């Protein structure tokens, strides 16, 4: 027997089994391991392939990878052929590799990527270390990956899965960059692309901003400071957080010592040095007035480019493809508008500051402490500083402590930007007391916008008051009511309406009696007349006319206070509506863009005006005639005469003042130019105490007057003070009822409910509680509303 051994003659013993089974099991496991490894390798390869082909989302264009610095700015060209500005990727002063001091490059490699010269875009050792220690001993991103992130993934997702996909994309782009560029070119691109804040894009501009020198002259300490800022340019910023900046600079120096780039003596010497900042901020051209119209313009252009892509399939980049944007703005009118706002608001601010010195809650009136705290907290939460701290997981108490800590900062003044030491909280409150303004001017016949000033300084106040901002319009809404009455009730400028106290429908509007004509009533902004006219003509008819005139903002139905301007509407829509009266009853949508061409002169978009007939020319001229009464002998006449504008100049206009003098308006139409102006503050609880100073005739009208005097004086514009409105051939609406009516006979009463009349509040020397900062429309039947002229 094969598997037995004989022992003697009678017994056999079995042999032990052969070990072939164990050997087969070992080979089986080896096979599994190799198969698994192959699957992982193939899986990774497929994943990289999928990412590179865009299966997991769009990837950068190869041409952009090859030429990431080649962006041709799009130009904004005015109607008079002047280059108004550009849409460009960024402002920077590029440097070459030889301009970079060697210790800056060493600091970068020591801190961010010590094996930079050895890898091909991805450093697996660093990735493994980052995974093992959870990032405590440094991240896994190479310099090339960080450049890829700067160039193509600037907005990292907070979603873990999406962030992982973005990281894969960065790896793919990093490998592509390594194939196309030398190590020296990658370092140069990185330093040229990084944003060091304070308009300091790139190392050269940053060197000038922070240390008032060129990058090639940076000391080791300064170079290490900039490299530390690469980690977090805000939190490691020597302007904002000097102690932390020094601490992080020293970390860079420690790593330079550890990697052998500097010796111990040099390390100890620089560690002992302070960071001597010599701050020289540069003014970004987009920080001034131009940024406001560019803000609107960019949105409009983007809309047209998206339409163009749908029609043609061609993708056009506003910041790269060198477009020519021909706009309707006139360079001279734009300049005159900016000058008018600055000239008037400089003086207005002085008066307001003088008044505020007596206000313990400066700059707020009629608010309790908890209400002020709420406004301030909301303002804090809108800042990038708050959002960044909150995103980093900083507690609310720590954030508040940060906002209450004094630091070096820049504040707005009418004499220019001022550097000071102030807590971010105090800075927010300081800027809330700065008067704001918006102005838009257009040709009423063509709809071409000629001037657009959305604010006073984009760097500090990034909010456009022409189309973005919506504020209560006060008595500038009354012409819509009068026009409805004239169109629906057959009234004329000579028709009379009672000015007695209106005491119906649950409202009370104090009046002074008498039966003024419509011309007298509108000229002097009589509130009871406006409310009666709206009641007679029908609130829905008034709203319908406002809609036909291009007003899209919310106007609540059934509320008579709408006649006095309780609705929030933009300057853009108000001026488009007013221009209809000056354009023979035809509404033309205001437009800023005339034509968009590509770099080769091919037309991408030619804008055609949207027009519609709203009323016949007779009704339109009747409204012009009524509003000329405002400027000849009504609420606007006194200020116009003070500005040296005679009554003979034909101006159809309307002043407007809202609750507690929070908003001042003036809408003025001349035969060839319509201009609207708003003046106010960021919060409605900030305003002048007295209507004498806070009314539209004193706050907004002077800007209009200064602007128009400059326009009239420039003969090249072809807009003259002796231009006349064209009367319809069959118009016969004049009447001799102007005598005895003087400037200042306007209403200062308000709208009250009947319940308030039956149960009047005790008379106080100064009101202690007024409507809070909110939309007034939902409170019109509850509290005193004081819409003046």
Secondary structure, DSSP 4 states (H G I P E B T S, - for coil): -TTEEEETTTEEEEPPPPSHHHHHHHHHHHHHHHHHHHHHHHHHHHHHHHHHTTTTS----HHHHHTTT--BPEEEE-TTS-EEEEE-S-------GGGS-HHHHHHHHHHH-TTTTTSSS--HHHHHHHHHHTTTT--S--HHHHHHHHHH--S--SSHHHHHHHHHHHHHHHHHHHHHS-HHHHHHHHHHH-B-STT-BSHHHHHHHHHSS-GGG--HHHHHHHHHHHH-TTTT-TTT-HHHHHHHHHHHHHHHHHTTSS-HHHHHHHHTS-----------GGGSTHHHHHHHHHHHHHHHHHHHHHHH-----TTTB--EEEES--HHHHHHHHHHHHHHHHHHHHHHHHHHTT-TTTT-SS--HHHHHHHHHHHHHTSHHHHHHHHTT--HHHHHHHHTSEEEEEE--TT--EEEEEEHHHHHHHHTTS-EEEEEEE-TTT-BEEEEE--S-TTT----TTTT--EE-GGGGHHHHHHHHHHHH---TT-B---SPB--TTEEE----S--BHHHHHHTT-HHHHHHHHHHH-HHHHHHHHHHTT--S---TT-GGGGGT-SEE-HHHHHHHHHHHHTTTEEE--B-EEEEE-TTS-EEEE----EEE-S-HHHHHHHHHHHHHHHHTSTTHHHHHHTT--TTS--EEEEEE-GGG-EEEEEEEETTEEEEEEEE-SSTT---SSHHHHSHHHHTHHHHHHHHHHHHH-GGG---TT--PPPPTT-----S--TT--TT------EEEHHHHHTPPPP-SS-S----SS-GGGGTTTS-B--B-
